[in-house]
Amino acid sequence: MINSKLLQTVRGFIADNFLFRAENEALGDDQSLLDSGIVDSTGVLEIIAFLEQTYEISIADSEIVPENLDSVGRIADYVERKRAA
């Protein structure tokens, strides 16, 4: 079970930086940020910088893949795995 505070923090960052307020209401945990056009490659770099600073983790280039960073749920799950390691 993913930490709800972590989901909320990640969703808040994405909403504040990439969405209009109305779109935030519909952002699901599993919605693809890339396929939906919410985030582009530059946005992914902004998310990475936010995660590294906020959660004091280091994200390797090899970990910058959709499986880790393409939705709010995947990002939260990835951060939990990194923090547990």
C-alpha positions in Angstrom: 0.0 0.0 0.0 1.5 3.3 -1.1 1.7 6.0 1.5 -1.2 8.5 1.0 0.9 11.5 2.1 3.5 10.6 -0.5 0.8 10.3 -3.2 -0.7 13.7 -2.1 2.8 15.4 -2.2 3.6 14.0 -5.7 0.1 14.9 -7.0 0.4 18.4 -5.5 3.8 19.0 -7.2 2.5 17.9 -10.5 -0.7 19.9 -10.1 1.1 23.1 -9.1 3.7 22.8 -11.9 2.0 21.2 -14.8 -1.8 21.4 -14.5 -4.7 23.8 -14.5 -6.8 23.6 -11.4 -9.7 21.8 -13.2 -7.4 19.1 -14.6 -6.1 18.4 -11.1 -9.5 17.0 -10.0 -9.3 14.3 -12.7 -5.6 13.3 -12.3 -5.8 9.6 -11.4 -3.0 7.6 -9.7 -2.5 5.5 -12.8 -2.9 8.1 -15.5 0.1 8.3 -17.8 1.7 11.7 -17.4 3.5 11.3 -20.8 0.7 9.9 -22.8 -1.7 12.5 -21.5 0.6 15.3 -22.5 0.8 16.5 -18.9 4.6 16.2 -18.7 7.2 16.2 -21.5 10.9 15.3 -21.2 11.7 18.6 -19.5 8.9 18.0 -17.1 10.4 14.6 -16.2 13.6 16.3 -15.3 11.7 18.8 -13.1 10.0 15.8 -11.3 13.4 14.1 -10.8 14.9 17.3 -9.3 11.9 17.6 -7.0 12.0 14.0 -5.9 15.8 14.1 -5.2 15.5 17.3 -3.2 12.3 16.4 -1.3 13.0 12.8 -0.5 16.8 12.9 -0.4 17.2 10.2 -3.0 19.5 9.8 -6.0 17.9 8.8 -9.3 20.3 7.1 -11.7 19.9 7.7 -15.4 19.1 4.0 -15.8 16.1 4.5 -13.5 14.5 7.3 -15.6 12.0 5.0 -17.3 8.2 5.1 -17.6 7.9 2.2 -15.2 9.2 4.5 -12.4 8.0 7.9 -13.4 5.0 7.9 -15.7 2.2 8.3 -13.2 1.5 9.6 -9.7 1.2 6.0 -8.4 4.4 4.8 -10.2 6.3 7.8 -8.9 5.1 7.2 -5.3 5.9 3.5 -5.5 9.3 4.2 -6.9 10.1 6.7 -4.1 9.0 4.2 -1.5 11.3 1.5 -3.0 14.3 3.9 -3.2 13.8 5.0 0.4 13.5 1.4 1.6 16.8 0.4 -0.2 
